[in-house]
Amino acid sequence: QYETRIASLERQLGNNSRKIDLVLELLVTRADMSKDEVDLYLQEKLKDVVPRILVVDDEPDFRSFAREALDSFSVLEAQSGKEALQIVRDEQFDLVIADIRMPEMDGCSLLTNLRSYSPDLRVVAVSGYLGTDEISNYEFNGFIGKPMGPERLQERVEATLKQNYN
């Protein structure tokens, strides 16, 4: 039963992929746009459709892991809380994933600053040092302990994005 459903979904994806290719070709030929211009145009139009996530962690390996695990989302990275604040002031995000222990500005301070700037922004804490009890005094929308697998990160992100705003 599941194999039949998976095969059906794969066929639908294949058909949709072919349709997208045809639409891209049509835009290139009819709109006098290059393929790069069409790609840029589509990215600009789709940025509001695909949830945007900012991953804030001083460890490049974790940022890379999160980017790969969340490949169906638009993921940007920041290596510090200060850098994250600057990025959030310039761009809109649906979710921030913030490490708790970072130099310059920890995840709890980042959360406080983000809440003053954007009160409805969802923020998930990640830490390999602290647990849920230690950060319960802060209003994070979720918590994930390190290390974690990609499925666990994906599930937490999906659940957090489905939450209603505060």
N, C-alpha and C positions, 0 to 999 in steps of 0.2 A: 504494500500500500504506500509506504513512504518512498520507495524507489520509483514508483510510478509518478508520484507527485513531484519528486525531485527532477525526474526526466522531463516532465511537463514544464516545470519552472525553467529548466535549462534551455528548452526550446524557445520559450517566451523571451528569455534573456537574449538568446541568439538572434531572434527576429527583431527585438528592440534595438540591438546593436547594429544590425544591418540598416534599419530605418534611420538611426542616428547618422550613420555613415552617408546615407543618401541625402539626408537633410544638409549635412555639412557640405557635400559636393554641390548641392543646389545653391546654398548660400555663397559659396566661393564663385560659382559661375554667374549667378544672377545678381548678386549684390556688389560685384566688382571689389570683393574683399579677398585678401590673401588668407591662406589656411590659418596662419598665426593670428590675424585680425579676427577671424571667426572664433578661434579658440578663446581669445581674450574677451570678446563680446559675450560668449557663452559663460565663461567663468564669472564675469561681472553680473550677469543675469541670474546665475544659479547660486551665487554666494548667500542669498537670502533663503534658499531652499535647503541647503546642506548646513546642519548645525556646525557652528564654529567653536572650537575648543582651544584654549590657551593652556599649555602644560608648562608649569613653573617648577624647575628643579635645578639645583646646581650640579647634578650628576648628568653628564651627556648620555651615558648609557641608558638611564631611565627615560630621558626625553626621547631618545631613539626608539626604545621599546614601546613607549606610549604612542608615538607617531605610527609605528608599524601595526600595533594592536588596534588602533582606531582609524584604519585606512579608509573607512567609509565616511569619515568626517573630514572637515577642513581643520587641520591641526597646525597651530603656530606654537613656537617655543620661546621661552624666556629662561635665562639662567640665573636670575635673581628676582627678588621681590620688587626692587626698584625698577628694573627693566620691565617687569610685568605691569607696573602702574603706568609707565609711559605708554606701553602698547595699548592698554585698556582705555587710556584717554584718547587715543587716536583711532581705535577700531572697536566695532561691536562684537561681543562674544555671547554665546549661549551658556558657556560653562568654563570655569577655570579649575584646573587640577593643580593644587599647590602642595609642595613638600613642606613639612613642618620645620625641619631643621635646615636652615640655609644661612650663609654668612650675610652680613649687611642688614637683612630684614627677614625674619622668620615667617612661616606661613600664617601664624596667628596675627601678627602685625599686618601682614599683607591683607588678610581678611578684613580687619578693622578699617584699613584704608579703602579697600574696594567697596565696603558697605557704605562708607561716607560718600563715595563717588557714584556708585551704582547699586542702590539698596536691593534691587531685584536680581542681581547677577548671582547665578548658582555657583557655589564653590565647594569642591570636594577636597578634603585633606588626605594626604598620603604620608605615611611615616614608617620607618623601620625601627624607631626608637620608642615611640609613644603609642598608646592604645586609645580606644574609644573613650574610656573613662577619663583619661588625662586631657582630652580636648573637648569634653562635654560642656565646659563653661563657655565655649565659643559657638557661634551659630553657623557652623558648617552645614551644608546640605547633605553631607555624607562623609564617610571615612573608609579608607582601604589601607590595610597594613601591608608593608613591604616585607618580603618579596611577594609578588602576586603573579598569577598567570594571565595571559591575554583575555581569556574568557571572563575572568572575575572583573577585570577592568572594564571590559565591554558591558557587562551586566550592570555594574554600578553606574556607568555613564548613561546607559539607556534609562535606568530607573530614575536617575536624578533629572534627566531631561524631561521625563514625564511628570515630575512633581509640579504642582501649582506654585506660582510665585508666592512669596511671603504675604 
